[in-house]
Amino acid sequence: MVTDTVLIFSGRRKRLFTQAAEFSSISLILIVFNYGIVLTGSVEIPPSSRGASMASFDELRLVFNRKILHDLPGWSGGVTEPERVGELECTKDDILLHQQATEPMPNGIPTYTVNVLSTCPERSGCSMAMIHLSCGWFSSARQINPTVLRRLGFNDCLLNNGRPLPSGFSLSFQYANTYPYSFSISAAECLNP
């Protein structure tokens, strides 16, 4: 609870807020202001033509966020998805690759886990097959199942033995090496039903 401090100075009573009260009132104003920004969009402050360091309140303009979620035509599921070019088409960009360090092997060699996720549009029913990774001269101190990842040559590794990876499914493997490899998706085929 915040209380006011009353001082008697030169025969007059002055009311002073404690630092906590000042802080809480300023915080409340900022919270209300930020809440309004979240509900309506973002605030843009254009540079002042008079060279002042801060724009006056009259110069504030509200810029509303674009609506990027739309109902798809002919789709009655009531679900909205981000608008994208070639809505039901898939490309190698619909495959996400994430790599992170994991606990080292008992002999101290660092290990890394790689997760590959197919994110092609589910309603298209597509699967991604023949997924190739750029992998340099990949090698691992820990054996990897060749049906999961196999190096075909320099900078060319094949995932899942070329078999399809359906939308929403992921594949992961773990390797051990002194340094992490820089994997990236180099090629993939989109299989539409």
N, C-alpha and C positions, 0 to 999 in steps of 0.2 A: 504494500500500500504506500502511495506517495503522499507526503504531507507538505504543506506550505510552511515556509519559514517567515516569521514576522519580525522585522527589525524596527526599532524606534531610532530615528536619526534626525537630529536638528528639530525635534519636536513634532516631526511628521512620521506617520507610520508608512513604511514601504513594504510591499509584499514581494518577496523574491521566491522564485521557484528553485527548488533544489536541482542539482545537476541531473538527477534521475528523472525528474518531471520534465525538464527540457528535452532530454534525450528521448523519453517515451512519446512526447508530443510530436517531435520531429519524425520519429520512427513511424508513428501512426499516419502522418501525412504522406510519407514516402510509400508506405504499404498501400494506402488507398490509391495513390497515383499509379503505382505499378500494377495494382489489380485492375484498374481501368485500362491500362495499356494492354494487358493480357486479354481482356474481354473484347477490345475493339481493334487491336492491331498494334502497330509500333508507332512511335513518335519520331518524326524527323525534324531536326533543328537546322534550318538553312543558315548559311553564314550571313551575318548582319552586314548591310551595305554601308553602315557608318563605321565599320571597323571595330565595334565593341567586342569585347571578349566573350560575351554571352548574348544570345538572342533574347529579345524581350518575349513576354508571354504571347503577344499578338502574332509573333512570327512562327509560333508552333503550328505545325500542320499534322493532322492524323493521316497516316497512310495505312489503309486496310490491306490485310494479307489477301493474296489471291486464293481463290478456292481451287484446290488442285484435286479434290476428290469428287468424282461425279458418278452417278448411277450409270452402269453400262446399258446401252440400248438392248432391249430384248431380254434382259436379265431380270428375273422377278425375285431373286433371292434376297433383295434388300441390302446387299453388301456393297460397299463402295471400295474401289481400289484406286491407287494413284493412276493418273492419266499417263500413258506412255505411248510411244510411237510403235505401231505394229502390235496393238494390244494383245493379240493372241499368238504372236510370233515369238520364237525364242532364239537366242543367240548365245555365243560363248560367254557373254557378259552376264548371263543368268546363272552363272556358277560362281559361288563365293568361296574363297580360299582363305583360311585363317591358320596361322602358325603361332605356337607359343612354347616357351621353354617349360620343361617338366623336370621332375626330380632326376638327378644324374644316376648313372649306373653305379653299382658298388665299387667299380674301379675308378670312379671319378669322371668318366666321360660324360659330357652334357647330353641330355636327350631333349628332343623336341617332338611335339604332337602337331600333326597337320590335319585339319578338318576341311572337307570339301562338301559343300551343300548345293544342291540343285534348287534354284528358286524360280524356274520358269513358271509362267502362269498356270495355276492348277486347273482352271476351267478348260484350258487347251488340251489337257491330258498328255502333254508332251513329256518326253524323257530325254536326257542328254546321254549320248553314247560316244564312244571313241574319244574320250577326254584325254588330251595330251597336255603335259606340263612342260614348261621350260625348266630344266633342272640342272644344267651344267654337267659336270662329271660327278653326278650324285653317287655317293656310297655311304654305307652305314655300318657301324660297329655292331649294331643289333640287326639280326636277320629280319627281313620283311617278307611277308607272304607275297610271292610274285603275281598272284591273281589280284592282289590289292594294288601294288605298285611295282612296275617293272621298267628298268632303264633299257630303252631300245638302242640308244646311241648317245652321242654327245648332245646335251641340251634337249633330249626328247625322252620323256617318261610316259608310260601308258597307265592310266588308272582303271581299276576294276576289270582288268583284262579286256577292255573295250566294250564290256556289257553296259546296258542302259542304267542310268541312275535316275529314277523317277522324281518328279517334282516333290519337294519337301523332304526327300531322303538325303542322308549324309553318309559320307565314307570317311574314315579316319585311319591314320597310320602313325606309328611312332618310330623315329630313327635316332641314332646316336652318332654324333660327330663333334669334333672340337668346336666348329662354328656352324651356325644355321645356314642352310641353303636358301637362296632367294627364289622360291617357287612362284610361277605364274601360269595361268591357263593360256596355252598357245593355240589350241584348236579343240573343237568339239562338234559333234553332229546333233542336230535336233531331230528327234523322231516324233512326228505327230501321228496320232492314232488313225 
